[in-house]
Amino acid sequence: ILKERGTPIAVRDRAIIRLLYDLALRRAEVVSLDREHLDLEAGTLTILGHGDSAGESIALPKPTKDALSAWLAMRGDRPGPLFSNFAHGKEGDGRLADRNLYAMVRRHGQAIGVYLRPHGLRRMAITQALTLMGGDVVAVQRFSRHKTISTVKTYNVHRTVVAGEVTR
């Protein structure tokens, strides 16, 4: 739906949803992004994780890079927050707030009849990564940037339980 709409808000929202799902970013990581964190030429994004002052550079999948490129074409290349609010009808009115990102994802989920939250997109991404990696919790721990492998293992247990239910 968002791909069909060419409004600045729809283009921004699509880029955000791609980051939440394609890279399993936390919403705090998304709202903290500045223009300087995105290098479209290199195809990377530098994120600041939990207590990480140096940041971590992550390769962008093509659909994510394309969505960010479209957003940047509308946003412009100026420094500052990568994602801005569109509050009170003013374009680019400050950094997108955490609560506004949450409400935006929820609203888009409701529009398609799905119960959707930002962390739900992260969970889906991690579960899908575990499936694609054949349950390799170490690789998925690096992808998800969890501090402990035990957290990733809980996603893996849930994934295998659900798979068993589907099989039955």
N, C-alpha and C positions, 0 to 999 in steps of 0.2 A: 504494500500500500504506500509506504513512504517513498519508495523509488519512483512511483508515478507522480508524486507531488514535487513541484520544483520550488516551493516556498523556502525561505531561509530556515524557518523553524523545522520543517520536514527534513531538509538536508542535514541540519545539525543533529536532529534526533536519530536519523539513520546512522550517522557516523558514531554517535554515542552507543547505540545498540550494538553495532558491529564490534566496538571495543569491548563492551561488556561480555558479549558472547564469544567472539573470535579469539580474544586474548585472555578471557576469564579475569578481566580487571575488576577490582572492587570499585564501588561508586566513589569512595573518597579518592582513589587513584585517578579516576576520570576527572572529577571536578578540580583537582589540584594541577592538572596539566596546563602548561603555558605553551605559547607558540614555539618557543625555543626548544621544547622537548620533542618536537616533530621534525624529522628530516625525511621529507618525501623522496628526495634524490637518492638517499641511501636506503630508503624503505624501512626506517627504524623509528621507534618511539622510545624515549627515555622516561621511565616511570619511577616515582619515589614510593617504595613500598613501606611496610611497617618499620619505622625507625631507620630507614635507609637514607642517609643524607647524600650519598654519592649518586644514587640512581642506578637503574639497570636498563640497558638498551635491549629492546625486543624487536625482532624482525616482524614486519607487517605482512600478513597474507594479502594477496592481490585485492580481494573484495573490500577489505578494511582500508587498504591504501587508496583505492578508488573512492570510497566513501569520504575519507578524510580529504582527499584532493578536491572533491566536489565542494565540501564544506569550506575549505580554505579559499577556493575561488570566490565564494560568496562573502566569507568573513573578511578576506584581505590578509595581507602578510604582516600587518602591524604587530608589534610585541604585545604581550599581555596574556590574559586567560585564553586558552584555546577555545573554550566553550563559554558563551555568555548567556545571560538571561535575556529574555525579550519581555521584560516587565513593563506594564503600563503603556504598551504600544511603542516603546522606545527600543530600536534595534541596538543590540550590543550593550545593554545596560548593566555592566558589571559581570563578575564571575558567576557562572551557574552555581546555584546553591545545591547542596547535597539533597535537601528535602524536595527541591524542584526536579532534580533528576529522578528521584524516587517516584514522584507524582507523574512525571512524563512517561516512564516505563509502565506504570500501572494503567495510565490512560490508554496507551497503545495496546496493551493486553486486553483491556475491556473492549476496545473497538473491534477486536477480532474474536472475542468470546473466550479469552484465555486468562486464567489467573496468573499474572506475571508480575514479578518483582525483580529489581536489579540483582539481588543475590541468587535468585532463581536462574537467571541467565548464566551466572558464574557456575552454579551447580550443574546446569545442563552442559556447559562447556567442559567441565572437569570430568563428568560422567562419560561424555562422548569421547574425550581424549583417552580415558581408560579403555574404552571399547576399541578405539582405533589402535591403541598401543598394546592390545592383548593383556591388559591388566598390569602393565609395567608401572608400578607405583612410584618408582624412583624418577623415571622420565616425567611422569605427570606431576610429581612434586616440584620439579624444576619449572615446568610449564605454569603451574598454578601459584608458584612462589609461596607455598605453605612452609612454615618453619620446621614443622615436624612431619615425618612420614605417616605417623599414626592418624593424622587428620585425613590424609589422602586415602588411607586404608578404609576409613569409614565410608567414603564415597564408593570404593570398590566393593565393599560388602553389600551396600545398598544396590549397586548395579547388578551384582550376581543374583541377589534375592529377587529383584524385579524381573531379570531375565528368566529365572526359573518359573515365576508366576506366569509370564507371557507364554513360555513353552507349554506349561500345563494347559 
